[in-house]
């Protein structure tokens, strides 16, 4: 496993995902909602590993050569 990916690249979105994941995990454990535990773990894993949105391959509205898309 590449620990460089875990230690670097932290931004606001990753902190929000981690915070929401921990918050939802604690609420799901308290209420014993097992599907909520699984869902919250997905948020936590996404934030720790820096993945999400298909592994970072999001469409950002820009392309390299706009003539190819006309």
C-alpha positions as CSV (number, residue, x, y, z in Angstrom):
1,X,0.0,0.0,0.0
2,X,1.2,3.5,-0.9
3,X,1.2,5.5,2.3
4,X,2.2,8.7,0.3
5,X,-1.4,8.8,-1.0
6,X,-2.8,8.7,2.5
7,X,-0.5,11.3,4.0
8,X,-0.6,13.9,1.2
9,X,-3.3,15.6,-0.7
10,X,-5.6,16.5,2.2
11,X,-8.1,19.1,1.2
12,X,-11.4,20.5,2.6
13,X,-13.4,17.8,0.8
14,X,-11.4,14.9,2.4
15,X,-11.8,16.4,5.9
16,X,-15.6,16.8,5.3
17,X,-15.9,13.2,4.2
18,X,-13.9,12.0,7.2
19,X,-15.9,14.1,9.6
20,X,-19.3,13.0,8.1
21,X,-18.2,9.4,8.1
22,X,-17.2,9.4,11.7
23,X,-20.3,11.3,12.7
24,X,-22.5,8.9,10.8
25,X,-20.6,5.9,12.1
26,X,-21.1,6.9,15.7
27,X,-24.8,7.5,15.1
28,X,-25.2,4.2,13.3
29,X,-23.5,2.3,16.1
30,X,-25.6,4.0,18.7
31,X,-28.8,3.1,16.9
32,X,-27.5,-0.3,15.7
33,X,-28.2,0.5,12.0
34,X,-25.9,-2.0,10.2
35,X,-26.4,-0.6,6.8
36,X,-25.5,2.8,8.1
37,X,-22.2,1.4,9.5
38,X,-21.4,0.0,6.1
39,X,-22.2,3.3,4.4
40,X,-20.3,5.4,6.9
41,X,-17.2,3.1,6.4
42,X,-17.4,3.9,2.7
43,X,-17.2,7.6,3.5
44,X,-14.2,7.0,5.9
45,X,-12.4,4.8,3.4
46,X,-12.9,7.4,0.6
47,X,-11.5,10.2,2.7
48,X,-8.5,8.2,4.1
49,X,-7.4,6.8,0.7
50,X,-8.2,9.9,-1.2
51,X,-10.5,8.1,-3.7
52,X,-14.0,8.9,-4.8
53,X,-15.6,10.1,-8.0
54,X,-14.2,7.1,-9.9
55,X,-10.7,7.3,-8.5
56,X,-10.2,11.0,-9.3
57,X,-11.2,10.8,-12.9
58,X,-13.9,13.5,-12.6
59,X,-15.0,15.7,-15.5
60,X,-14.0,19.2,-14.6
61,X,-15.5,21.0,-17.6
62,X,-12.2,21.4,-19.5
63,X,-10.7,19.5,-22.3
64,X,-7.3,19.5,-23.9
65,X,-8.4,20.1,-27.5
66,X,-11.9,21.5,-27.9
67,X,-11.8,21.1,-31.7
68,X,-12.1,17.3,-31.2
69,X,-15.5,17.7,-29.6
70,X,-17.3,20.0,-32.1
